[in-house]
Amino acid sequence: MTTLTVTSKGQATLKKELLQHLGVKPGQRLEVEPLPGGQLTIRALRPKGTWDDVFGMLAGETEKVATIEEMNEASRRGWAGLK
């Protein structure tokens, strides 16, 4: 368990290990939710992507048109656990 100290301004700084555990990078936001019993939950807010981001991930992957035989072979190899 980690102990934090509250400053005179009412602020507490999360230690690097906690931020790494949350997977937070500089500039990312955290969501803090008050719970009953004086507890809090802290979550890393994940950036929301756009459809352009999704299509961008596929750029260059969709240029080749595969035949049905190539698709069947790729499917067979995938189910067999082959690359």
C-alpha positions in Angstrom: 0.0 0.0 0.0 1.2 3.5 -0.8 0.7 6.5 1.5 0.3 10.0 0.0 0.7 13.3 1.8 -1.8 16.1 1.2 -0.2 19.6 0.6 -1.4 22.8 2.2 -3.2 23.5 -1.2 -5.2 20.2 -0.7 -3.3 18.4 -3.4 -1.8 14.9 -3.4 0.7 13.6 -6.0 0.5 10.0 -7.2 3.8 8.2 -7.2 5.4 7.0 -10.5 4.7 3.4 -9.7 1.0 4.0 -9.3 0.8 5.9 -12.5 2.6 3.1 -14.3 0.2 0.6 -12.7 -2.7 2.6 -14.2 -0.9 2.8 -17.6 -1.0 6.6 -17.5 1.2 8.8 -19.6 2.0 12.5 -19.2 -1.0 14.6 -20.3 -3.6 11.8 -19.8 -6.5 12.4 -17.5 -7.7 10.4 -14.5 -11.3 9.9 -13.3 -11.8 10.0 -9.5 -15.1 8.6 -8.1 -16.0 9.1 -4.5 -17.4 5.9 -2.8 -19.2 5.4 0.5 -17.0 5.1 3.6 -14.5 7.8 2.6 -13.0 5.8 -0.3 -12.2 6.8 -3.9 -11.6 4.9 -7.1 -9.1 6.3 -9.6 -9.2 5.2 -13.2 -7.2 6.2 -16.2 -9.4 7.8 -18.9 -8.6 6.2 -22.2 -8.5 8.5 -25.2 -11.5 8.0 -27.5 -10.6 7.1 -31.0 -12.4 8.0 -34.2 -13.4 5.9 -37.2 -10.6 7.5 -39.1 -8.2 6.0 -36.5 -9.6 2.6 -37.2 -9.3 2.9 -40.9 -5.8 4.3 -40.5 -4.8 1.2 -38.7 -5.8 -0.8 -41.7 -4.0 1.4 -44.2 -1.9 -0.7 -46.5 -3.5 -3.9 -45.3 -6.4 -3.7 -47.7 -4.7 -2.9 -50.9 -4.2 -6.6 -52.0 -7.4 -8.4 -53.1 -7.3 -12.0 -52.0 -8.9 -14.9 -53.9 -11.4 -17.2 -52.2 -8.7 -19.9 -52.2 -6.3 -17.5 -50.4 -8.9 -16.6 -47.8 -9.8 -20.3 -47.2 -6.1 -21.1 -46.8 -5.6 -18.1 -44.4 -8.6 -19.3 -42.4 -7.3 -22.9 -42.3 -3.9 -21.8 -41.1 -5.4 -19.5 -38.5 -7.6 -22.3 -37.0 -4.5 -24.6 -37.1 -2.5 -22.0 -35.1 -0.1 -21.5 -38.0 1.2 -18.2 -39.3 
